[in-house]
Amino acid sequence: MAQKAAEDIESGFSVNLGIGIPTLVSNYIPESMSVMLQSENGLLGMGPFPTEDEVDPDLINAGKQTVTAVKGASYFSSAESFAMIRGQHVDLTILGAMEVSEKGDIANWMIPGKMVKGMGGAMDLVASARKVIVVMQHCDRQGNSKLVKECTLPLTGVSCVSKVITDLGVFEIRDGKFHTVELADGITEAPLP
C-alpha cells in the first residue's frame, strides 16, 4: 500500500505523511526524485527510517518515530510548521483513516468511548493540502468495509479525500462515488458501498 501511494508523489512536491502505514511511504520514494517530506513537529526534509547505526533519538517525526533528515533539511517550530500547512504549502498529504465516505469525508481521529490523545495535524492537513490520499486496511477487525456511504465516526474533514489505497486495491472518489482504479494481486472484488 505504501509503495502504491508513493506513485502519486511528483518531483518538487512537499508531502506530509500521517502516522501508521503512511510513514512507510518514505521508503519508496526514488532517490532521484526531489521531494521534501514535512512533519508537523517542525521538520522539512525528512528522509527514510534510519538503520540501526543511523538512529538519532532527538530526530523524530510527528508519530514519535526516529527518522533521518535529507541534505538541506530545515527544522522549525510547530507553529511555523502549521503556518506552512495552513498556508497551503503542502502539495500532498497521505493519511490513515478509520472510515472514508464516498463523498470524500474522512474520519481518522477517534472512536467514541475510546481514549485518544487528540486529532494532531489531520484537520489542518485535510483542509489545506492540495491533495489528500488515504492509505488503510479495507476492512475493520469485524470484517466491515471502511469505505462507506456515510461516515458514522466523528469527521476530520468533509469532501477532501480524492483517493483511497487499501490492501484490496486503489479507489478514486469522483462524482460522490468510489471508482475502482485497480485491484491488488489475487483480488477479484472489493466491497464498496
N, C-alpha and C positions, 0 to 999 in steps of 0.2 A: 504494500500500500504506500509506504513512504517513497519507494523508488518510483512508483507511478505518479505520485504528487510532485516529485522533483521535475518531471517532464513539463510541468506548467510554468516553471521558472525560466525567465528570459534573462539574457545578459544585460547588465545595467540595472536590474531590479533591486529594490530594497525590500526585504522579506522578513516578516515576523513569524516565528514558529511557536505554536502553542505547546503546552506540556503534553506528555504521553507520546503516542505514536508520532505526532508531527515533529518532535525533536529529532527523530531518526532521518528526516529528510536531508539534513545537512551532510550526511554520509554519502548521498547520491548526487550531489551537485558536482559536475565535472570541474576539475581544477582549472581548465582552460576558460571557464565561464566567469565573467566579472559580476559577482553578486555580493551584496552586503546584507548579512543577516543581522537583524535588530532584536534586542531583548529589552523588555520593559524596565528591567532593573538598571539600565544605563550602559549598554554595550552596542556599538555598531561595528560590525566586522567580526562576528562570532564565527569560529571555524568548527570543524567536526569534533566529535568527542575525543578526548585525549587518550593516548596509550598510557599504560601504567607509568612509564618513565616521564611523560609529559604533564602529569596531573599537578595542577596548581590549586590548592584548596581555596584560595582567595578569588579565583576566576570562575564564576558560576553564572548559569542562565536564570531566567525567572522561575524555573522549576527547582532551583537549588541543586542542579546537577553540574559537575565540573565540566568545563568546556575549554576550547582553545580560542585564541584570537589570531586573525589573519594579519599579515603585514598591512599597516595603515589603519588598523582598528582605532576606534576612539571610545573613551569612557566619559560618562557624564552622569548628572543626577537623574533620579527617577522623574523629577518634574520636567527636565529637558526632554527626556525620553517620551513622556506623554504629550508634550508640546509637538514633538515630531510626529507622533501618531495622529493627534487631533488636527494637526496642520495638513493632513493628507499627504504625508511624505513617505508612506508605506505603500508600495505597489501591490503587494500580495500578502495575505495572512493565511496560514494553514493551521486550522484548529481542530481539536477533538470535539465531540458532542455526545449528548445522551439522546437527543431527538433532532431531526430536521424535517420540516414540513415541506409539502410540495409547492408552497408559496415562497420557500426560501427562508422561512423563520428558523431560528436556531435556539435550542435550549441546551446550555452546556455548563451551567454553574451550580445547580443544586437539585436535589431530590427532596421534596417536602418531608420533614421529620428526621432527616439525616443531618449530622453536624457538618458544616462547611466553614472554611476559613474566609470565604468571600469570593467575589467574582474575578478578582485580578484585573487584567487589562482587556479582557474579552469584549466588554461592552464598548469600550473606546475603539478597539480594533474593528469590530463589525460595522461600526458607524462611520469609520473614517478610511479604512483601507480601500484601495481601488477595486480589489477582487478578493472574495472570501471563498476558500475551499475547505471542506470538512473531510477529515480522514478518521474513520472509526470502524468498529465491527458492525456488520449489517444488522445483527440481532442482539437483543439483550440476553441476560442469563436464562430467562424463561422461554427464549426462542421467538420472541415478538420482534418484528421489524422495527428498527429505529428510524426508518424513513416512513413518515406518517402523513396522513391527510392534514391533520392539525396537531400541533404540539400540545401535550397535556401538562408538561412541566413548565415552571416559570421561564419566560423567554429572556434571552440575552440580547437578541436583535430580531427585527422584523424585515422580511423580504431582502435579505442581504447575502444569502449563500447562492452561489452560481453553480457549484459542482460538489458532488459527494463521491468520495472514493472509499469503498468498503472492501472487505475480504471477498465479496462476491462479484464486484465489478465497479464500473465507473458510470456515474449518473449525472446528467446535466439537468438543471432546473430551468425550464423555459415555458412561458405561457401558463404558469400556475400548475405545471405537471413535471414529474420526473421522466426523463427520457434516457433509456439505456444507451450508453455510448459503446461499451464493451463489457463482456462478462469475463471473469477470471478463468484461467485454465481449468477445465474439468467441470465448470458450472454451466448448466443449460437454462436455468431460470432463477430469478431473484425476486423475492416478494416485494411488491410495490403497492402503494395504496390505489 
